[in-house]
Amino acid sequence: MSWKENVLINKTYLSLGSNLGDKEENIKKAVELLSERAGEIISISSNYETQPDGFVSENSFVNIALCMETRFSALELLDICEDIEKIIGRKTKSVNLNYSDRVIDIDILYFNNAQINTERLILPHPRMHKRRFVLEPLCEIAPKVKHPILGISTRQMLQELEAKEKYLN
């Protein structure tokens, strides 16, 4: 038995976004650093151009979702993601849902089927089902993955959000 067979491999889904500078390059650099530092990228969505959600800005976002396998714990992965954000140039994190423009944002959406609720990390991501900019790219790579709390797939979450948006418009 090799050492790799003894290492627990965790499957995780991440959401990445950028709306400052060379957005595509920021995303590309973040993906490269995640691959180097955190694990093996299994799948990655197309780039999605989206408008800011939760704040006003003249700068549109580029968003993607990716799936990766990692040997790190969820909190270790969070540390790696935050380090990568700093390397690429992010200075501050959003506090109390006060959002602003950002060079890069990396959010952990799922970590296996873990349900985590700590001061630093809540999983699954608590607002993902309300965010088209998360669900569209995630649906491209993981349409059948079920939310461990809501019990519905990515595709179903996106359909429910679209129906709600249609009703409100």
N, C-alpha and C positions, 0 to 999 in steps of 0.2 A: 504494500500500500504506500503510495507516494504521500508526501506532505500535503499536497493540494487536496487529496481526498479527505484529509482530517480538518480542513479549514471550512468553517461555515460560510457559505456563499449567500449573501442577501440580495434579493431582487428589489430594485428601487426605481421609482419614476420621478423625474425632475422636470420643472418648468423653468425656462430661461427667458429673460427679456432684456432689451436694451432700447433706449430712446435718445441717447446722446452720442455724439462722435460718429465713428464708422460702425454703425449698429451691427451689420453683418460680420464685420471683422471682430467685434467684441464677442459676439456669440461664438464664432469660430474659435477664438482664443480660449474661451471658457470651456468649450467642448474638448479641445486639445489638453488643457490642464486637468480637466476631470478624468480624461483617459489616462494621463500620466500618473496622477496622484491618488485617484479614488477607485478605479476598477475598469472593467471591460464594458464598453458601450455596445449594447445588443441591438438597439434600433434608435433611429432619430427621425423626427418629423421634418417636413418641409418648413421653410420660413413662412410665418404669417405676419402680415403687416396689420397692426391694430391701433385703434385710438386709445389714449389714456383712459383708464377706468378708475374713478374715485378722486381724480384731481384734473385741473385744467392745464393743458400745455399745448404749445404749437407743434411739439415734436411727437410724431407717431412712433410706435414701438415695432420692433421685430421680436416675435416670440417663437419659441420652439418647445417641444417636449422630447425627452429622451428616456430610454430605459437602459439601466446598467446593472451589472452584477458587481458587488463589492464585498470585501472581507471585513470592512469596517462596520462598527455599530452605527446606529442612527445619529447619535450625538457626535461621534467621531466624523461622520460624513458631513454633518452640519458645520463643524469646525473647518473642514477642508473647503466646503463651499464658501464660507465666509472669508477664508484666506484667499481663495481665487478671486472673489469679488474685490478684495483690497489690492491684489496684484494688478488687476485690470484697471483699477482706478476709482472704485466706489469708496466714498469717504464716510457716508453715514447710512444707517438703516432706517427704515420707516418706523416711527414710534406712534402708538395709539391710533393706528389707521390714518395717520397723516402722511400721504404719499407725495412724492415729488419725482422730477426727472432723475434718471439714473443711467450710468454707463453700463451697468450689468446688475441683474437681479437673478439669483438662483434660489429656487424654492424646492424643497422636498415635498412631493405630493403623497407618495406612498412609500412605505418601507416594509417589504413583505406584506403581511396583513396586519401589521402592528397598529395598535391603538395606544398612542403616547400622549400624555397631557402633563407637560412640565412647563416651568416658566420660560425656558428657552425654546421648546419645540412641542408643537401639537401636530399629531398625525392620526389619521390622514389630514392633509391640509384643510383647515376649518372653513375656508371660503372658496375652495376650488369649484364646487358645484354651482356657484353663482357667477363664475367668470368664463365668458366665452373665449377670452384669449388664452385660457388654460385648457378648456375642454376641446376646442377645435384641433389644436395640434396633438393633444393626448388621444383623441378619438382616431386620428390617423394611424397611430402606432399601437393603440390598445383599446379598440372599441368594445371588446367583451370583458375587460377587466372590471370586476365588481368592487364598488366602494364597500369597505368592511363594516361600516356603520349604517349607511343608507340602504345597502343591499341591492343596488341597481348598477348597471353597467355604465361605462363612460358614454356610450351612445345614448342610453336612456337619459342620463343627466343632461346631455347636450339637447336632446329633443324636448325635455321638460323646460329647459331654459329658453329655447327658441319659442315654445308655445307661450310661455309667460311674457316674453318680449313682444310677441305678436299681439297678445291680448292688451298689453299696456300701450301699444302704439295705435 
